[in-house]
Amino acid sequence: MNIFNQLESNVRSYCRLFPTVFKTAQGAILENKEGQKYIDFLSGVGTLNYGHNNPQIKQRLLHYLESDGIVHGLDLATVAKEEFLETLDAIILKPRQLNYKVQFPGPTGTNAVEAALKLARKITGRETVIAFSNGYHGVTLGSLATTAKASQRASAGIPTTGVTFIPYDGYLGADIDTTEYLDKVLSDVGSGVSLPAAVIVETIQGAGGVNVASFEWLRSLERVCRKHDVILIVDDIQVGCGRTGSFFSFEQVGISPDIVTLSKSLSGFGLPFSLVLIKPELDQWKPGQHSGTFRGPNLAFVTAKAALDLYWQDDSFSTSVKHKGAIMQSCLEQIANNNRLADLSVRGRGMIQGLDCKDGNLADKIIRTAFSKGLIMETAGAQGQVIRCLPPLTVSEELLEEGLNLLLDIVNQVIEETVSKKLVDLGASK
Ligand SMILES: Cc1ncc(COP(=O)(O)O)c(C=O)c1O
């Protein structure tokens, strides 16, 4: 790891958690320089829903490159973009009766969030937006302001303003509907909360600890937005593109967001790509008003179209994701129920599942041990207390079960070690 330590900025993060040099990858398996294999339950934090180097998607990309298709094109009209838009419309939007315009912001998730927030403020002329406890929307200034974790916002070096945080579903306990609170403060001019331009929400908070909002809460949130004429932005960057079992995570909920942000697995191949879906009447951008150099990632258009063609023409992929999600959930529940020595619980939807260890140190020990035994996962939540499992959606059932069984053994081993160490410490202190 010498050159990385010597030359790469101190800001690097994931390579500290997984200190090895990776070389190749295929499907749900990563391989390092020494040829050691790892099962990937991280998937680039949900970027590789269709697996590493998906062979069919790769073929389309190689063919495009071979034919001298345009790689960089600013936001010029290109054949790759034309075909992507036609496919998105035909396979995703039309069958779901969704009517959206498509904006290509810069290629990362935070670029999409910036564009969405800026547009909402421009349309309404209002300054603030509502975001939620434990929400995560990226680290550039506008989206960072909507990211809940204090240490992350502090890195801005200036006050992150223009955001009011409201408790997410379940934050105040299962019996308290925090949308009622939101409705109350927006109804009352004496509440101190200004009428916001928008509400930005994740249907399942990924980085925040796999917190799953109930459908009823999300529907109520939509009603509150409609009542107060506030724009509803669903940030589907982590849990969109099939992660929960449907292309958009809000489909099963039955809400109709005004703006949707997508990124991560959108390109289908791990290439940087994001977009903003905007209800047509809200597409109030002036030409060039939110422009930039990288607004037409043609390679990503090609691979994203391939992913839609391959996986979203019918329900079979959705069905398999739901089925594998159920396998994950039942195995994690078995892990939680078997370990009475620790307070473990499970939550998630589809193939994003979290094992809440209620203890950041324990979760950290588990993922580090997992890495040493060939399984890659990370933690989430304010204290890093939740083990977040995000395997590629295309993983075979056999490999999924192999990874889950490995996790089961590792959790048992780490908890046993932790408990016996506590007993030894207790004995020594007597
Ligand atoms: C819900 C959500 N929004 C936004 C982002 C930011 O995306 P990026 O890291 O590509 O800027 C993330 C990244 O994890 C995310 O999970």
The ligand as a Tripos MOL2 file, in Angstrom:
@<TRIPOS>MOLECULE
LIG
   16    16     1     0     0
SMALL
NO_CHARGES

@<TRIPOS>ATOM
      1 C1        -29.0560    8.5980   -0.8080 C.3       1 LIG1
      2 C2        -27.7800    9.1720   -1.3220 C.ar      1 LIG1
      3 N1        -27.7790   10.3880   -1.8750 N.ar      1 LIG1
      4 C3        -26.6640   10.9400   -2.3750 C.ar      1 LIG1
      5 C4        -25.4540   10.2760   -2.3170 C.ar      1 LIG1
      6 C5        -24.2110   10.9300   -2.8550 C.3       1 LIG1
      7 O1        -23.7530   10.2610   -3.9980 O.3       1 LIG1
      8 P1        -22.2160   10.4530   -4.4420 P.3       1 LIG1
      9 O2        -21.3610    9.8010   -3.4120 O.co2     1 LIG1
     10 O3        -22.1380    9.7790   -5.7830 O.co2     1 LIG1
     11 O4        -21.9780   11.9170   -4.5340 O.co2     1 LIG1
     12 C6        -25.4040    9.0150   -1.7330 C.ar      1 LIG1
     13 C7        -24.1250    8.2780   -1.6160 C.2       1 LIG1
     14 O5        -23.9470    7.3530   -0.8860 O.2       1 LIG1
     15 C8        -26.5830    8.4480   -1.2180 C.ar      1 LIG1
     16 O6        -26.5870    7.2400   -0.6350 O.3       1 LIG1
@<TRIPOS>BOND
     1     1     2 1
     2     2     3 ar
     3     2    15 ar
     4     3     4 ar
     5     4     5 ar
     6     5     6 1
     7     5    12 ar
     8     6     7 1
     9     7     8 1
    10     8     9 2
    11     8    10 1
    12     8    11 1
    13    12    13 1
    14    12    15 ar
    15    13    14 2
    16    15    16 1
@<TRIPOS>SUBSTRUCTURE
     1 LIG1         1 GROUP 0 **** ****
